[in-house]
Structure formats: structure tokens, C-alpha cells
Amino acid sequence: MQLSFSPCRMDKAQPSLAVNGEVLTINGEAFDFSPLPDGATLPRAAVACDWLASDVERIDGAIHLTLILPHGANAPQETRFPAPVTIGADGPVDLPAYEEMSE
């Protein structure tokens, strides 16, 4: 699964994410993308998820999607400009920090 992020400044906690095969769980709600055939696109409007910022596609066997990534006013560079993440194992998905830690 390939996750990209669309950073957005908002006073809303980041979602908790976990992957199990081709099921993405966001804040406890599971989204099963396993029925999506290779080369197909599931329109964003067909998925009842406020965190989804793109259509869901299967490209060369892998699920690709973009999620909204909330961040605070003092978010670090890696949160404001996040790199896509390829998920290779089941389990929780770590997100970039919401705010920069003060020293």
C-alpha cells in the first residue's frame, strides 16, 4: 500500500492508522480495498471517509491513496512536506509529528 499525504493546518488531532493486508483502518473504521482490481480507480466520493483526499487506485498490484495530514502551526518540515510511505507490513502506521517539539 502506498500512502501519500496532503498536509493541512488544522486544530484537529491526526488520525490513527493501521494496515492489515489491503485493509486500511482509520480511527477504528476499516476500509477494505482488496476487491479493487489492478488498473482500477475507486472515486474519492465512493468512500465515506473525511480523511481521504484522493481517489483510490490499484497500480501494479498496490493500493495508492492520499490522506489529509493535519498539523499544527509549528509543524516540522517533514510534516509540512511529507514523503509518500510504502507500507510493507501489517500494523500501525507512524505519521510525521503534528507539532515541532519545543526544547
Order of alpha helices (4+ residues) and beta strands (2+ residues): beta-beta-beta-beta-beta-beta-beta-alpha-beta-beta
